[in-house]
Amino acid sequence: MAEILTLREAVAALIRPGDTVAMEGFTHLIPYAAAHEVIRQGITDLTLVRMTPDVIYDQLIGMGAARKLVFSWGGNPGVGSLHRFRDAVENGWPRPLELDEHSHAGMANRYVAGASRLPFAVLRGYRGSDLPGRSPTISTVRCPFTGEELAAVAAVNPDVTIIHAQRADRAGNVQLWGLIGVQKEAALAAERVLVTVEEVVDALDPRPGAVVLPSWSVHAVAVAPNGAHPSYTAGYTVRDNDFYQAWDPISRDRDTFLAWMRAHVLEAA
């Protein structure tokens, strides 16, 4: 059953150097507060998994937390490149970064397979792409019923999945709604699950389209108001579009980036 902990306690208890860590949330509910705590605690050698690594992973990569990235798209949404990501790939700064790149459909299916505790998923995809030749987690299988050749992708089972949600109750049941990505699948695929929330409430009243993760699927809940900033939490906060624009010049220069991270993350606890 989920424990309600401080964010510092939850990160220290659940995330270890060398872990495979998924931080999911599509445009909405991106768990920035938790990522910043990972950076503050100096946890490194991580394999980071995310369907759309954007600024949150640019920061983790630039601070040397990642040794490998498993992903299906990377960029600063609506702005351009992730310059710390590019620097790591092109120049090995602050450390070399291994890549395992997929399509969105492939990554989503990998999470579904992991959540189902199956070894792989099958889909129609990757035809005409050079990704199968670059990834050991993409292959083909032949359908035993029709003979059709299909793409197969290995399941992904993170050591830890981290997500942000609107709220949890005092028993550790978690409720999220609005624009939902693969948070449910990523959580059920993981060995350990950390959820940051805007608030803890006595009861979770029904919300249209809401997803509830039961307490038995969550290991720790930490209250982190505005914990998705600069992304947003529907019903609580709005997206900080200006931040994404401002991140581009900040992240282009190594020293400017490091100074910003010191002022806004390392010294902001």
BELRA-V332605 format. One record per backbone hydrogen bond with DSSP energy under -1.0 kcal/mol. NH is the residue of the N-H (numbers start at 1). CO is the residue of the C=O. E is the energy in kcal/mol with one decimal. If there is no record, write none. Layout:
# BELRA-V332605
((NH	CO	E) (NH	CO	E))
This chain:
# BELRA-V332605
((3	219	-2.0) (5	221	-2.5) (10	6	-2.6) (11	7	-2.5) (12	8	-2.0) (13	9	-2.1) (14	10	-2.0) (15	11	-2.2) (18	44	-1.8) (19	16	-2.0) (21	47	-2.8) (22	160	-2.6) (23	49	-1.4) (24	162	-1.4) (28	26	-1.8) (29	232	-3.1) (32	30	-2.2) (33	227	-2.6) (35	31	-1.8) (36	32	-2.6) (37	33	-1.6) (38	34	-2.1) (39	35	-2.0) (40	36	-2.5) (41	37	-2.1) (42	39	-1.5) (43	38	-1.7) (46	65	-2.6) (47	19	-2.4) (48	68	-2.7) (49	21	-2.7) (50	70	-2.3) (53	73	-1.1) (58	54	-1.9) (59	55	-2.3) (60	56	-1.5) (61	57	-2.9) (62	58	-2.4) (63	59	-1.5) (64	61	-1.8) (65	60	-2.4) (67	46	-2.8) (68	46	-1.5) (69	98	-2.8) (70	48	-3.1) (71	100	-2.0) (75	53	-1.6) (76	80	-3.2) (79	76	-2.7) (80	76	-2.1) (86	82	-2.5) (87	83	-2.1) (88	84	-2.0) (89	85	-2.2) (90	86	-3.3) (91	87	-2.4) (92	88	-1.1) (93	87	-1.3) (98	67	-2.5) (100	69	-2.3) (102	71	-2.4) (107	103	-2.5) (108	104	-2.7) (109	105	-2.2) (110	106	-1.9) (111	107	-2.1) (112	108	-2.1) (113	109	-2.5) (114	110	-2.3) (115	111	-3.0) (116	112	-1.9) (118	113	-2.7) (121	153	-2.6) (123	151	-2.3) (129	126	-1.9) (134	131	-1.8) (135	131	-1.2) (138	135	-1.0) (139	152	-2.9) (141	150	-2.4) (143	148	-3.1) (147	143	-1.8) (150	141	-3.2) (151	123	-2.0) (152	139	-2.7) (153	121	-2.4) (154	137	-2.0) (155	119	-2.4) (156	110	-1.7) (159	20	-1.5) (160	20	-2.0) (161	192	-2.2) (162	22	-3.2) (163	194	-1.9) (165	196	-2.5) (167	175	-1.8) (168	199	-1.6) (169	173	-2.2) (172	169	-1.9) (174	213	-2.7) (175	167	-3.1) (176	211	-2.4) (186	182	-3.0) (187	183	-2.5) (188	184	-2.5) (189	185	-1.5) (191	158	-2.0) (192	159	-1.3) (194	161	-2.5) (195	220	-2.5) (196	163	-2.4) (197	222	-2.2) (198	165	-1.1) (199	166	-1.1) (201	168	-2.8) (210	207	-2.0) (211	176	-3.2) (213	174	-2.4) (217	214	-2.3) (218	215	-1.5) (219	193	-1.8) (220	193	-1.9) (221	3	-2.9) (222	195	-2.4) (224	197	-3.4) (227	224	-1.8) (229	226	-1.6) (231	228	-2.0) (236	233	-2.7) (237	233	-2.6) (240	230	-2.6) (241	239	-1.4) (244	240	-1.1) (245	241	-1.5) (246	242	-2.6) (247	243	-2.2) (250	246	-1.4) (251	247	-2.8) (257	253	-2.6) (258	254	-2.6) (259	255	-2.4) (260	256	-2.2) (261	257	-2.6) (262	258	-2.3) (263	259	-2.1) (264	260	-2.8) (265	261	-2.0) (266	261	-2.5) (267	262	-1.9) (268	265	-1.1))
